[in-house]
Amino acid sequence: MPNWTYDALSDKQRACLPQNTTSSTNFLRIDIPVDLPSPNTFIIMFWAKRAKFKKQLIAYIAQSRPQEPYEAVSLKVTRVCKRRVTDPDNEAFLPKPLLDALVRAGVIVDDNMDCVQSFEVEQLTRSQALAETGDDTLRTIVEIEVLW
């Protein structure tokens, strides 16, 4: 597995990384300052742009990677999007690039059902996020609970 570094990130993106992670022995929270694209956008994205996006996503996540990849986890993904949330069928695709990045970054062993035992996606508009948390920044929050 490659050792991911800050190379894929700009200076501005690097500056916001250290405070974006909360970790304890059974819980890891990763605040990714990127709104994941919709499946339609992701599919029609030019291959080089898609590859760059995947590399940046892995680099964000790799900064929070544990010593050893987790073998059984429960994931909750909260996506703060611009104006409206995506359709349920698009929401089902949303985790795919994220799960692949979690595996490549060394956070989880695999993205199969034995490792990722439960998965929840919540989508908030910027106004909903502002009302709930006081922060309307476009981002994706990944909360990982280690089961064993």
C-alpha positions as CSV (number, residue, x, y, z in Angstrom):
1,M,0.0,0.0,0.0
2,P,1.4,3.4,-1.0
3,N,2.3,5.9,1.7
4,W,0.0,8.9,1.0
5,T,1.4,12.3,1.8
6,Y,0.3,15.9,1.5
7,D,1.5,16.0,-2.1
8,A,-2.0,15.8,-3.6
9,L,-3.2,18.8,-1.5
10,S,-2.8,22.5,-2.0
11,D,-1.4,24.7,0.8
12,K,-4.8,26.0,1.6
13,Q,-6.2,22.4,1.9
14,R,-3.2,21.3,4.0
15,A,-3.8,24.1,6.5
16,C,-7.2,22.9,7.4
17,L,-6.3,19.2,8.0
18,P,-5.0,19.0,11.6
19,Q,-8.1,20.3,13.3
20,N,-10.4,18.2,11.1
21,T,-9.9,14.9,12.9
22,T,-11.2,13.6,16.2
23,S,-10.1,10.3,17.4
24,S,-10.5,8.0,20.3
25,T,-10.0,4.2,20.7
26,N,-13.5,3.3,19.4
27,F,-14.3,6.4,17.3
28,L,-12.8,8.3,14.4
29,R,-14.3,11.4,12.8
30,I,-12.9,12.8,9.6
31,D,-14.0,16.2,8.3
32,I,-13.3,16.3,4.6
33,P,-13.5,19.8,3.2
34,V,-15.0,18.5,-0.1
35,D,-18.5,18.0,-1.2
36,L,-18.7,14.6,-2.8
37,P,-19.9,14.9,-6.4
38,S,-23.2,13.3,-7.4
39,P,-23.0,10.0,-9.3
40,N,-24.0,11.7,-12.5
41,T,-21.3,14.3,-12.2
42,F,-18.7,11.6,-11.1
43,I,-19.6,9.3,-14.1
44,I,-19.2,12.1,-16.7
45,M,-16.2,13.6,-15.1
46,F,-13.1,13.5,-17.4
47,W,-10.9,10.6,-16.3
48,A,-7.9,12.8,-15.3
49,K,-10.1,15.0,-13.2
50,R,-11.8,12.0,-11.6
51,A,-8.3,10.5,-10.8
52,K,-7.2,13.8,-9.2
53,F,-10.3,13.9,-7.1
54,K,-9.8,10.4,-5.9
55,K,-6.1,11.1,-5.1
56,Q,-7.1,14.2,-3.1
57,L,-9.8,12.3,-1.2
58,I,-7.3,9.6,-0.3
59,A,-4.8,12.2,0.9
60,Y,-7.4,13.9,3.1
61,I,-8.4,10.6,4.7
62,A,-4.8,9.3,5.0
63,Q,-4.0,12.1,7.4
64,S,-6.4,10.4,9.9
65,R,-5.4,6.8,9.3
66,P,-5.0,4.6,12.4
67,Q,-1.9,2.5,13.1
68,E,-3.6,-0.6,11.8
69,P,-6.7,-0.7,9.5
70,Y,-10.0,-1.3,11.3
71,E,-11.5,-4.8,10.6
72,A,-15.1,-4.1,11.6
73,V,-16.7,-0.7,11.6
74,S,-20.0,1.2,11.5
75,L,-19.9,4.3,9.3
76,K,-22.0,7.4,9.2
77,V,-21.5,9.9,6.4
78,T,-22.9,13.4,6.6
79,R,-22.8,15.4,3.4
80,V,-23.3,19.1,3.5
81,C,-24.4,20.0,0.0
82,K,-25.1,23.3,-1.8
83,R,-28.8,23.7,-2.3
84,R,-30.6,20.4,-2.4
85,V,-30.0,16.9,-1.4
86,T,-29.6,14.2,-4.0
87,D,-32.2,11.6,-4.9
88,P,-32.3,8.3,-3.0
89,D,-30.8,6.4,-5.9
90,N,-28.0,8.8,-6.2
91,E,-27.5,8.7,-2.4
92,A,-27.0,4.9,-2.7
93,F,-24.0,5.5,-5.0
94,L,-22.5,8.3,-2.9
95,P,-20.4,6.1,-0.6
96,K,-18.6,4.2,-3.4
97,P,-15.7,6.6,-4.0
98,L,-15.5,7.3,-0.2
99,L,-15.3,3.6,0.7
100,D,-12.6,3.0,-1.9
101,A,-10.6,6.0,-0.5
102,L,-11.0,4.6,3.1
103,V,-9.5,1.3,1.9
104,R,-6.7,2.9,-0.1
105,A,-5.8,5.2,2.7
106,G,-5.5,2.3,5.2
107,V,-8.4,3.2,7.5
108,I,-10.4,0.1,6.9
109,V,-9.3,-3.4,5.7
110,D,-11.9,-3.8,3.0
111,D,-15.2,-2.3,1.9
112,N,-17.1,-5.6,2.1
113,M,-20.0,-6.3,4.4
114,D,-17.8,-8.2,6.9
115,C,-15.8,-5.0,7.5
116,V,-18.4,-2.3,7.0
117,Q,-21.2,-3.7,9.0
118,S,-23.5,-0.7,8.9
119,F,-23.6,2.4,6.8
120,E,-25.7,5.5,7.1
121,V,-25.8,8.5,4.8
122,E,-27.3,11.8,5.9
123,Q,-27.5,14.8,3.6
124,L,-28.0,18.4,4.8
125,T,-28.4,21.6,2.8
126,R,-26.2,24.5,3.9
127,S,-29.1,26.1,5.7
128,Q,-29.9,22.9,7.6
129,A,-26.2,22.5,8.6
130,L,-26.1,26.2,9.7
131,A,-29.2,25.6,11.9
132,E,-27.9,22.4,13.4
133,T,-24.2,23.0,13.9
134,G,-23.7,26.7,13.2
135,D,-21.4,25.9,10.3
136,D,-22.5,25.8,6.6
137,T,-19.2,24.9,5.0
138,L,-19.5,22.4,2.1
139,R,-17.9,19.2,3.4
140,T,-18.3,15.6,4.0
141,I,-18.1,14.2,7.6
142,V,-17.2,10.6,8.1
143,E,-17.8,9.1,11.5
144,I,-16.3,5.7,12.0
145,E,-17.2,3.6,15.0
146,V,-14.9,0.6,15.6
147,L,-16.9,-2.4,16.5
148,W,-14.0,-4.8,17.3
